[in-house]
Amino acid sequence: MKEYLLVDGYNIIHSWGHLKEMADHGSLESARSALIEELSNFSGFTNNQIIVIFDGHYSANLTRTYEQFNNIEVVFTKKTESADHYIERIAEEVGRDYKITVATSDGMEQLIVLARGASRMSARELWHEIKAAKKSIRTDYIDNHTLNKKNLLESHLDQDVIDWMENLRRN
């Protein structure tokens, strides 16, 4: 079953210390980009469809805009729509056919999406999931495949080819 992670973008930004600091010091765009990058990497690890939703009522956009960033969808709601309302609607519509998890630390929003059949994940839980994924990637992939072996051509060849090359070298 396909799984979706709906992320309340500004809620997460204001919940994660390093992103909040960026946003508070006048670089909301940098905080958004950093969040999107983190989520894109996480999506590659989990194979879940991630949609990050940003409130559009901070902008002058009269229509909802959609952007694709690598493997995640980025939604900016229209001026008169909050990210919460968009998330609730998607959870209601898509939740019948797919597993939906909503990442937000907004307690009221968590209750609403739970009532609509979705799971909830706090900003802190999402951060811990992302950290665990990074650790798993480092342990299982990078450390075990590259750092423990020299990056030699021989490491990537079949034993038959290695034997053939060794015979060629000796003769």
TATANOR-V268349 format. One record per backbone hydrogen bond with DSSP energy under -0.5 kcal/mol. CO is the residue of the C=O (numbers start at 1). NH is the residue of the N-H. E is the energy in kcal/mol with one decimal. If there is no record, write none. Layout:
((CO & NH & E) (CO & NH & E))
This chain:
((2 & 99 & -1.6) (3 & 49 & -2.6) (4 & 6 & -0.5) (4 & 101 & -2.2) (5 & 7 & -0.5) (5 & 51 & -2.6) (6 & 8 & -0.5) (6 & 103 & -3.2) (7 & 9 & -1.3) (7 & 53 & -3.2) (8 & 12 & -2.3) (9 & 13 & -2.5) (10 & 14 & -2.3) (12 & 15 & -1.1) (12 & 16 & -1.9) (15 & 17 & -0.6) (16 & 20 & -2.9) (17 & 21 & -2.4) (18 & 22 & -1.4) (19 & 23 & -2.6) (20 & 24 & -3.0) (21 & 25 & -1.4) (22 & 27 & -2.1) (23 & 26 & -1.3) (27 & 31 & -2.0) (28 & 32 & -2.6) (29 & 33 & -2.5) (30 & 34 & -2.5) (31 & 35 & -2.2) (32 & 36 & -2.7) (33 & 37 & -2.3) (34 & 38 & -2.3) (35 & 39 & -2.6) (36 & 40 & -2.3) (37 & 41 & -2.2) (38 & 42 & -2.3) (39 & 43 & -2.5) (40 & 44 & -1.6) (41 & 45 & -1.1) (42 & 46 & -2.4) (43 & 47 & -2.6) (48 & 50 & -0.7) (49 & 5 & -2.6) (50 & 73 & -2.3) (51 & 7 & -2.9) (51 & 53 & -0.5) (52 & 75 & -2.9) (53 & 9 & -2.4) (54 & 77 & -2.4) (56 & 59 & -2.5) (61 & 79 & -2.7) (65 & 76 & -2.6) (67 & 69 & -0.5) (67 & 74 & -3.3) (68 & 70 & -0.5) (69 & 72 & -2.5) (71 & 50 & -0.5) (72 & 69 & -2.7) (73 & 52 & -2.5) (74 & 67 & -2.7) (75 & 54 & -3.1) (75 & 77 & -0.6) (76 & 65 & -2.5) (78 & 81 & -2.3) (81 & 56 & -1.0) (81 & 57 & -0.5) (82 & 86 & -1.8) (83 & 87 & -2.8) (84 & 88 & -2.6) (85 & 89 & -2.1) (86 & 90 & -2.5) (87 & 91 & -2.8) (88 & 92 & -2.0) (89 & 93 & -2.5) (90 & 94 & -3.1) (90 & 95 & -0.7) (91 & 95 & -1.1) (94 & 97 & -1.5) (94 & 98 & -1.9) (98 & 100 & -0.5) (99 & 4 & -3.0) (100 & 119 & -3.1) (101 & 6 & -3.0) (101 & 103 & -0.5) (102 & 104 & -0.8) (102 & 121 & -2.6) (103 & 8 & -2.4) (105 & 107 & -0.8) (106 & 110 & -2.4) (107 & 111 & -1.9) (108 & 112 & -2.1) (109 & 113 & -2.5) (110 & 114 & -2.1) (111 & 115 & -2.0) (112 & 116 & -1.0) (113 & 118 & -2.5) (114 & 117 & -1.5) (119 & 102 & -2.3) (121 & 104 & -2.2) (122 & 126 & -2.4) (123 & 127 & -2.3) (124 & 128 & -2.3) (125 & 129 & -2.3) (126 & 130 & -2.5) (127 & 131 & -2.5) (128 & 132 & -2.5) (129 & 133 & -2.2) (130 & 134 & -2.3) (131 & 135 & -2.3) (132 & 136 & -2.5) (133 & 137 & -2.5) (134 & 138 & -2.5) (135 & 139 & -2.9) (136 & 140 & -3.1) (137 & 141 & -2.2) (137 & 142 & -1.7) (138 & 143 & -3.4) (139 & 144 & -0.9) (141 & 145 & -1.4) (142 & 146 & -2.4) (142 & 147 & -1.6) (143 & 148 & -1.2) (150 & 152 & -2.2) (152 & 155 & -0.9) (153 & 156 & -2.0) (154 & 157 & -1.1) (158 & 162 & -2.0) (159 & 163 & -2.7) (160 & 164 & -2.4) (161 & 165 & -2.5) (162 & 166 & -2.3) (163 & 167 & -2.4) (164 & 168 & -2.2) (165 & 169 & -2.4) (166 & 170 & -2.1) (167 & 171 & -1.9))
